[in-house]
Amino acid sequence: MYKFNIALAILFGLALTTSAQTQKKTPVVTLSPATPVPPKIVTPVKKPDSIPSVVRPYKEIITAKAKTSRGIFKVHKVGERYFFEIPDTLLNRELLVVNRISKSASGPRPLMTGYAGDEIAENVIDFEKGPDNRIFLKLVSYNERSSDTTANGLYKAVLNSNLKPIVASFPVKAYGGDTVSKVKTSVIDVTDYLATENEIFYFSPGIKNLLGVGAIQPDKSYIGSISAYPINMELKTVRTYSRGPIGGQPQASTLPVTYELNSSMVLLPKIPMKPRYADSRVGYFAQLYTDFDANPQGIRQTGMMVRWRLEPKDADIEKYKRGELVEPKKPIIYYIDPATPKKWVPYLIAGVNDWQKAFEQAGFKNAIVALPAPVGDSTWSIDDARHNVIVYKPSAVANASGPNVHDPRSGEIMETHINWYHNIMQLVHSWYMIQAGAVDPRARTMKFDDELMGQLIRFVSSHEVGHTLGLLHNFGSSSTVPVEKLRDKAFVEAHGHTPSIMDYARFNYVAQPEDNISESGLFPRIGDYDKWAIQYGYRWLPQYKTADDEKSYLNKLVIDSLSKNKRLFFGSENLFADPRSQSEDLGDNAMLASTYGIKNLKRILPNLITWTKTPEEGYEELGNSYRDVVRQYTQYLGHVIRNFAGTYTTFKSVEQPGAIVEPVPYKTQKEAMKFVTDNFFNTPTWLINKQIADLTGANQVSTISFLQYSVLMRMMGSDIITKLINRETTNPGKNYTAQEYFKDLKMGIWTEIYSKKPISLYRRNLQQYYIANMQKMFVATNEIVMTGQLGGINVYLNPDVTRTDGESLVRAELVALRADIEKAIPTATGMTKTHLKEMVRKINVGLVPKTLVTPTL
């Protein structure tokens, strides 16, 4: 099997977080008093010396007044002291600690951070016996591994190089035991450790810095409760901190901040789930580690897929093997936060249950289900790590996210808390009005009816659930659909406009009014790729004992599936040079799809005044919607521009024929240049609407000027020029050369000097930006550029062109352009003549040699 691609591994390793498998409800004894009492503040535990700890009789420590909670282990509260009674059977067992905000502090927050339900730290720990009657709390890492325990194996060497740090030491206060099981126990006092600030049970340093959380204020902090459950323990604390700068910004207030935090300590399975290796042809999050066994003469970065453990019930194993649908031992159950507005609950549930069809392709029925949160059940808590929850957040953030928490040893997902921010509804409203308003009358209002908004919520729910199942974004999925099929009513209503709900292909903006396509052909849905990816990740394969044993079978499955159905293609969101893998795009030809999209924007723009009109309100929504139109237009331009010097990357194993990396064909790049010339260099006057400008104050000259700046900055970036130059040797005679690219740019931007026509203000601005960008190429620089202006977030390197043919090409182009401008000046008049003279002056200044600046590498 083709293993996880190393280049993507680093990015895939930013694994999201999850929640524990649902179990039967077990009554617990809560430790929370009616009114929480702050603990007595004591000096932190001293460094142990050579004097053994004093062990006292059990009944002297755990007195008759103790309040005890029984679960993963016993938790005792005696007065204001908290004791863990840890059985020997749990020593050296890994526990996953997941810390979340239970109740958030008021005040400003960074984007999508600091809300109730947000994860703030995650660690794997274990308790181990130390000398002198002590129990050590150790931090466990799985970043480097070896399972070779032979005489000459690396297992011991890897262990010796990865000694677990002791993060806390606890004197054993008493020994106990179970008279039935004969299991001995150690009683430790954890009060002081929980009262101090530490990274195991509270904020990680990075999150603290992001939220502006400063030093702990002990006199305003206390333990609220500790509740034990069969496989987990839930610790709730109230923590007050001094306030620091938020996200590195200047400090706005000196008032403290108070959070209620919840820490879940979950027992990881004694026998880890059989892992499955990640494959860059199928988009799953991966748990990464350095494998010392995979390469006998080196090391390999290995990734395990992040997924739930799904197995048939023992009684159904033979049925499963025969291909019958069976229910799993433990289905994946999601609960809906009780705080969710009731009218949206059915749609969130539907978004989860829509995945049932995908799991049927993996052999399981009723494998995934959503339920309303139990009402009046004191044993159910939204913070309980056994429960997966779609958490409603009354926030202005217009987004949603699907994190998961998984076992780092195997990739097994343990639990998830999906974040659904209230203002996601504003975002989907904007998308739908601008992308579907030309074809769906329901989109032509500022308030959608509940059914339409509910269906929009449903698709967002499905997408985020997909992430919690382990699936990555598949930005390449939509590129497998011919653009004209997006206008085919029968096809698109049967198959959808993209094969994957995990794509960022919001709505079918290609569909035209005359196509009469209904909602089923406009909305995203769980498609062919999603079902296949679930089959790949979740098909139970008991005939293979290890992940290595599965490799050949899974590799053949991928090869056979992709050869039969191109709709199963996966394109990573991190392939920034591949025009097939883009955010918000549709179809297999960005130029044709964008042409249809612009046609619809031209229909929508004149109607915005009517569609956004709200009684007794001003024109703020009109201004917002106009900006949404401009933003959508820039998306279309960005999709096209990605083709210049672009590269198709198709991951393959050695058993698959063909190249992995291929340049975008010459014909496609020429088509992209014609599109930009026709739809952008030629001023998009359809964006100029005097009535909208009069009502909103929008400066449409500035709007178009900013677009010109953004587009030319990207098109004339040295990364495109350098790639075009380099390809002259890698594929001679078949490429769009840098010389031809410059020629086409000039002819598209400087048309008037050859046609002897006046140059408008908009075109003069465009030509100013052209000269400025050409002059930049005489300055040595290496820079990494990130932009969200054109076709989503793009990341690209602008290399130093002064050490390539780029500088000489630019100089030759400017000299030739200067001569052409000088020929046009005698017949020009007015501002056109003034402008052309100034352009000659700027070219002359630009051609003066600059002092070479040595780039910093």
Secondary structure, DSSP 8 states (H G I E B T S, - for coil): -----HHHHHHHTS-------------------SS--------------SS------HHHHS-TT-EEE-SSSEEEEETTEEEEEEEGGGTT--EEEEEEEEE--SS---TT-S-TT-EEEEEEEEEEEETTTEEEEEEE--SEE----STT-SHHHHHHTS---EEEEEEEEEEEE-TTT--EEEEEE-HHHHHS--TTTS--HHHHHHHTEEEE-GGG-EEEEEEE-SSEEEEEEEEEEEE--GGGS-----S-EEEEEEEEEEE--SS-----B-BTTB-B-EEEEEESSS-TTS-EEEEEE-B----B-GGGHHHHHTT--B-BSS-EEEEE-TTS-GGGHHHHHHHHHTTHHHHHTTTBSS-EEEEE--SS-TT--TT-TT-EEEEEE--S---EE---EE-TTT-BEEE-EEEEETTHHHHHHHHHHHHHTTT-GGGSSSS--HHHHHHHHHHHHHHHHHHHTTB---TTGGGGS-GGGGG-HHHHHHH-SSS-TTSS--S-TT--GGG---GGGTS----HHHHHHHHHHH---TT--SHHHHHHHHHHHHHHHHHH-GGG----TT-TT-TTS-TT--SS-HHHHHHHHHHHHHHHGGGHHHHT--TT--SHHHHHHHHHHHHHHHHHHHHHHTTTT-EEE----TTS-S-SEEE--HHHHHHHHHHHIIIIIS--GGG--HHHHHHH---HHHHHHHHHHHHHHHHT-HHHHHHHHHHHHHSTTSS--HHHHHHHHHHHH-HHHHHT----HHHHHHHHHHHHHHHHTTS---EEEEESSSSS-EEEEE---TTSHHHHHHHHHHHHHHHHHHHHGGG--HHHHHHHHHHHHHHHHHHS---------
